[in-house]
């Protein structure tokens, strides 16, 4: 599929805005700007057949998150809420494989989401997006924005997981044909099957398991063909269990172990998202988690700021108010 003039105009505008953002932040002179503009190719088009744009830096050769997991490797990431364009550089320096963009709990419109996904991809990091609710069209919007994985929250039925898989793995099919395929009532012809597999290669369908009803049907839910991974939501799960934020409670720990063991037993990747101490992540990795979703930008900033201010105030003899960051929730 060729690039038409309209698409060229969009890319040119995006390229100009990205370049201006970078130059305004770093104070690049007009002469250097013009010289760099001639030398650097900032944008590449990717996946036009599926109507997606992606900025890819050709100097970064990364293995996809899905491929790393298939190869038995662990993948590392954090949750990110800021749309400021400078942050992805810090994420890259931390050696992250992915960034978890939580579009369920933070204020972010489609334009913000698309810009953030594309900027993150340009740094060789895979954006994984949690949509606000399990909805086929919201999944499509996240994929169009540049997400390589989509998390649907609070899933409790087989049908919800089938719809997630359909939206992630069978795009652009929708409606009755897709429903029939997912329910086993219809089989795609060889040409169409090959097309949807090619267009959606590397995309991940990820189920958020975070409630007692989901635990009760866990084996059935995680048996849906096409599901790739599970994210455990510890806050919502603890509340659903009747032990809010009691992450060391035996019932909570038993529930997390059950989800991890069932997921890995079915060949699925699994991770749990905590904003607490890193040792908690290590504990669950030893239990079998292979997706490490550690903290989020606001929690990390808050925890470090509290720690630094305490050191400074104690060092100069000023009083220190005792405030703990605790488990900040996103």
C-alpha positions as CSV (number, residue, x, y, z in Angstrom):
1,X,0.0,0.0,0.0
2,X,1.5,3.3,-1.1
3,X,1.7,6.5,0.9
4,X,-0.8,9.1,-0.5
5,X,-0.3,12.9,-0.3
6,X,-2.6,13.1,2.7
7,X,-0.6,10.7,4.7
8,X,2.6,12.4,3.6
9,X,1.2,15.7,4.9
10,X,0.3,14.1,8.3
11,X,3.8,12.6,8.7
12,X,5.5,15.9,7.7
13,X,3.4,17.8,10.3
14,X,4.2,15.2,13.0
15,X,7.8,15.2,12.1
16,X,8.0,19.0,12.3
17,X,6.2,19.1,15.7
18,X,8.5,16.5,17.1
19,X,11.6,18.2,15.8
20,X,10.4,21.6,17.2
21,X,9.6,20.0,20.6
22,X,13.1,18.6,20.8
23,X,14.9,21.7,19.6
24,X,13.0,24.1,21.9
25,X,13.9,21.9,24.9
26,X,17.6,21.7,24.0
27,X,18.1,25.3,22.7
28,X,19.4,24.2,19.3
29,X,20.4,27.1,17.0
30,X,18.7,27.8,13.7
31,X,21.8,26.8,11.7
32,X,22.2,23.5,13.5
33,X,18.5,22.8,13.1
34,X,18.7,23.2,9.4
35,X,21.8,21.1,9.2
36,X,20.3,18.3,11.3
37,X,17.1,18.4,9.3
38,X,19.0,17.5,6.2
39,X,21.0,14.8,7.8
40,X,18.4,13.0,9.9
41,X,15.5,10.9,9.0
42,X,13.1,11.1,11.9
43,X,10.1,9.2,10.8
44,X,9.4,5.9,9.2
45,X,6.0,4.7,8.2
46,X,5.1,1.3,9.6
47,X,2.0,-0.9,9.2
48,X,0.2,1.3,6.7
49,X,-2.0,-1.6,5.7
50,X,-3.5,-1.5,9.1
51,X,-3.6,2.3,9.1
52,X,-1.0,2.7,11.9
53,X,1.8,5.2,12.1
54,X,5.0,4.5,14.1
55,X,8.2,6.4,14.6
56,X,11.1,4.0,14.5
57,X,14.6,4.9,15.1
58,X,16.6,2.7,12.6
59,X,19.7,2.7,14.9
60,X,17.7,0.8,17.6
61,X,17.4,-2.9,17.0
62,X,15.0,-4.3,19.6
63,X,13.4,-7.7,20.0
64,X,9.7,-7.4,20.5
65,X,8.2,-8.0,24.0
66,X,6.2,-11.0,22.7
67,X,9.3,-12.6,21.1
68,X,11.3,-12.2,24.2
69,X,8.6,-13.9,26.3
70,X,8.3,-16.7,23.7
71,X,12.1,-17.2,24.0
72,X,11.8,-17.6,27.8
73,X,13.2,-14.2,28.7
74,X,11.7,-11.8,31.3
75,X,10.6,-8.4,30.2
76,X,10.8,-5.2,32.3
77,X,8.7,-2.1,32.4
78,X,7.0,0.6,34.4
79,X,3.7,2.4,34.3
80,X,3.8,5.9,32.8
81,X,1.3,8.7,33.2
82,X,3.0,11.8,31.9
83,X,2.7,13.0,28.3
84,X,5.8,15.3,28.5
85,X,8.1,14.4,25.5
86,X,11.4,14.3,27.5
87,X,10.5,11.4,29.8
88,X,10.9,8.5,27.3
89,X,14.7,9.2,27.2
90,X,14.8,8.4,31.0
91,X,12.9,5.2,30.4
92,X,15.3,4.1,27.7
93,X,18.3,4.8,30.0
94,X,16.7,2.4,32.5
95,X,16.8,-0.3,29.9
96,X,13.1,-1.0,29.8
97,X,11.5,-3.3,27.4
98,X,8.0,-1.8,27.6
99,X,6.0,1.0,29.2
100,X,2.5,0.4,30.6
101,X,0.3,3.3,29.7
102,X,-2.7,3.3,31.9
103,X,-5.6,4.9,30.0
104,X,-8.1,3.6,32.5
105,X,-7.2,5.8,35.5
106,X,-5.4,8.8,34.0
107,X,-6.7,11.8,32.0
108,X,-5.5,11.1,28.4
109,X,-7.3,11.7,25.1
110,X,-6.7,9.9,21.9
111,X,-4.3,12.5,20.6
112,X,-2.2,12.3,23.8
113,X,-2.2,8.5,23.7
114,X,-1.1,8.4,20.1
115,X,1.7,10.9,20.6
116,X,3.0,9.1,23.7
117,X,2.9,5.7,22.0
118,X,4.8,7.0,19.0
119,X,7.4,8.8,21.0
120,X,8.0,5.8,23.2
121,X,8.4,3.6,20.2
122,X,11.0,5.9,18.7
123,X,13.2,5.1,21.7
124,X,13.0,1.4,21.1
125,X,10.4,0.7,23.9
126,X,7.2,-1.1,23.4
127,X,4.0,0.7,24.6
128,X,1.4,-1.5,26.3
129,X,-1.9,0.3,26.8
130,X,-4.7,-0.4,29.3
131,X,-8.0,0.8,27.9
132,X,-10.7,2.3,30.1
133,X,-13.1,-0.7,29.7
134,X,-13.3,-4.0,27.8
135,X,-14.6,-2.6,24.5
136,X,-13.7,-3.7,21.0
137,X,-13.5,-0.2,19.6
138,X,-11.3,1.1,22.4
139,X,-8.9,-1.8,21.7
140,X,-8.8,-0.7,18.0
141,X,-8.1,2.9,19.0
142,X,-5.2,1.8,21.2
143,X,-3.7,-0.3,18.4
144,X,-4.1,2.5,15.9
145,X,-2.3,4.8,18.4
146,X,0.7,2.5,18.3
147,X,0.2,0.1,21.2
148,X,1.9,-3.3,20.7
149,X,-0.1,-4.8,23.6
150,X,-3.6,-4.0,25.0
151,X,-4.7,-4.7,28.5
152,X,-8.5,-4.9,29.1
153,X,-9.4,-4.3,32.8
154,X,-11.5,-6.3,35.2
155,X,-12.2,-9.2,32.9
156,X,-14.6,-11.8,34.4
157,X,-16.1,-13.7,31.4
158,X,-14.9,-15.8,28.5
159,X,-16.8,-13.6,26.1
160,X,-14.9,-10.5,27.3
161,X,-11.6,-12.2,26.7
162,X,-12.7,-13.5,23.3
163,X,-13.6,-10.0,22.3
164,X,-10.2,-8.7,23.5
165,X,-8.4,-11.4,21.4
166,X,-10.6,-10.6,18.4
167,X,-9.9,-6.9,18.5
168,X,-6.2,-7.4,19.0
169,X,-5.5,-10.4,16.7
170,X,-8.1,-10.1,14.0
171,X,-8.1,-6.4,13.2
172,X,-9.7,-5.1,11.0
173,X,-12.4,-7.7,11.2
174,X,-15.5,-6.7,13.2
175,X,-19.1,-7.5,13.6
176,X,-20.9,-10.8,12.8
177,X,-18.0,-12.4,10.9
178,X,-15.6,-11.9,13.8
179,X,-18.1,-13.1,16.4
180,X,-18.6,-16.3,14.3
181,X,-14.8,-16.9,14.0
182,X,-14.2,-16.3,17.7
183,X,-17.1,-18.7,18.7
184,X,-15.9,-21.4,16.2
185,X,-18.9,-21.1,13.9
186,X,-16.9,-19.9,11.0
187,X,-13.4,-20.4,9.7
188,X,-11.5,-17.7,7.7
189,X,-10.2,-18.7,4.3
190,X,-6.5,-19.2,4.0
191,X,-5.8,-15.8,2.4
192,X,-7.8,-13.8,5.0
193,X,-6.2,-15.8,7.9
194,X,-2.7,-15.1,6.5
195,X,-3.6,-11.4,6.1
196,X,-4.8,-10.9,9.7
197,X,-1.8,-12.8,11.1
198,X,0.6,-10.6,9.1
199,X,-1.1,-7.3,9.9
200,X,-1.3,-8.1,13.7
201,X,2.0,-9.9,14.1
202,X,3.6,-9.1,17.5
203,X,0.4,-7.7,19.0
204,X,-0.4,-8.9,22.5
205,X,-3.8,-9.5,24.1
206,X,-3.5,-9.1,27.9
207,X,-6.2,-9.8,30.5
208,X,-6.4,-7.9,33.7
209,X,-7.3,-10.4,36.4
210,X,-8.3,-8.5,39.6
211,X,-11.4,-10.0,41.2
212,X,-12.9,-13.0,43.0
213,X,-15.3,-13.8,40.2
214,X,-12.3,-14.0,37.8
215,X,-10.5,-16.2,40.2
216,X,-13.4,-18.6,40.5
217,X,-13.4,-19.0,36.6
218,X,-9.7,-18.7,36.2
219,X,-9.1,-21.9,34.3
220,X,-11.9,-21.2,31.9
221,X,-10.9,-17.6,31.3
222,X,-7.2,-18.3,30.6
223,X,-8.0,-21.2,28.2
224,X,-9.3,-18.7,25.5
225,X,-7.2,-19.2,22.4
226,X,-5.2,-16.2,21.4
227,X,-4.7,-14.7,24.9
228,X,-1.0,-13.9,25.4
229,X,-0.6,-12.7,29.0
230,X,-2.2,-11.7,32.3
231,X,-1.7,-8.6,34.4
232,X,-2.6,-9.0,38.0
233,X,-4.2,-5.9,39.6
234,X,-3.2,-6.2,43.2
235,X,-5.2,-3.2,44.6
236,X,-8.5,-4.2,43.1
237,X,-7.8,-7.9,43.8
238,X,-7.1,-7.2,47.5
239,X,-10.3,-5.2,47.8
240,X,-12.4,-7.9,46.0
241,X,-10.9,-10.5,48.5
242,X,-12.1,-8.3,51.4
243,X,-8.5,-7.4,52.5
244,X,-7.9,-3.9,51.1
245,X,-4.2,-3.2,50.4
246,X,-3.2,-6.1,52.7
247,X,-0.6,-7.4,50.3
248,X,0.9,-9.8,52.8
249,X,-2.4,-11.4,53.8
250,X,-2.4,-15.2,53.2
251,X,-5.5,-15.1,51.1
252,X,-4.1,-12.4,48.8
253,X,-0.8,-14.3,48.5
254,X,-2.6,-17.5,47.7
255,X,-4.7,-15.8,45.0
256,X,-1.6,-14.3,43.4
257,X,0.1,-17.7,43.4
258,X,-2.9,-19.3,41.8
259,X,-3.0,-16.7,39.0
260,X,0.7,-17.0,38.3
261,X,0.7,-20.8,38.4
262,X,-2.4,-21.1,36.2
263,X,-1.1,-18.6,33.7
264,X,2.3,-20.2,33.3
265,X,0.7,-23.6,33.2
266,X,-1.2,-22.5,30.1
267,X,1.8,-21.0,28.5
268,X,0.8,-17.4,29.2
269,X,3.1,-14.6,30.5
270,X,2.1,-13.0,33.7
271,X,3.0,-10.0,35.8
272,X,1.8,-8.0,38.9
273,X,1.9,-4.2,39.1
274,X,3.2,-2.9,42.4
275,X,4.4,0.6,43.4
276,X,6.0,-0.7,46.6
277,X,9.6,-1.8,47.3
278,X,11.5,-3.7,44.5
279,X,11.9,-6.7,46.8
280,X,8.2,-7.4,46.3
281,X,8.7,-7.8,42.6
282,X,11.6,-10.2,43.1
283,X,9.4,-12.3,45.4
284,X,6.8,-12.8,42.7
285,X,9.3,-13.3,39.9
286,X,10.6,-16.3,42.0
287,X,7.1,-17.6,42.0
288,X,7.0,-17.5,38.2
289,X,6.1,-14.0,37.1
290,X,8.0,-13.1,33.9
291,X,6.6,-9.6,33.2
292,X,7.9,-7.1,35.7
293,X,5.7,-4.0,35.9
294,X,7.4,-1.9,38.6
295,X,5.8,1.2,40.0
296,X,4.8,4.3,38.0
297,X,6.3,7.7,37.3
298,X,4.5,9.6,40.0
299,X,5.2,7.0,42.7
300,X,8.9,6.8,41.9
301,X,9.2,10.6,41.9
302,X,7.3,10.9,45.2
303,X,9.3,8.2,46.9
304,X,12.6,9.6,45.8
305,X,11.7,13.2,46.7
306,X,10.5,12.2,50.2
307,X,13.8,10.3,50.7
308,X,16.0,13.1,49.4
309,X,14.2,15.8,51.4
310,X,14.6,13.7,54.6
311,X,18.3,13.4,54.0
312,X,18.8,17.1,53.3
313,X,16.7,18.3,56.3
314,X,18.4,15.8,58.7
315,X,21.8,16.9,57.3
316,X,21.2,20.6,58.2
317,X,19.4,20.0,61.4
318,X,15.9,20.9,60.4
319,X,12.8,19.0,61.6
320,X,11.6,16.2,59.4
321,X,7.9,15.5,59.0
322,X,7.3,11.7,58.8
323,X,5.4,11.0,55.6
324,X,5.5,7.7,53.8
325,X,4.7,7.4,50.1
326,X,3.0,4.0,50.8
327,X,1.4,2.0,48.0
328,X,0.3,4.7,45.5
329,X,-2.4,3.3,43.2
330,X,-2.9,3.8,39.5
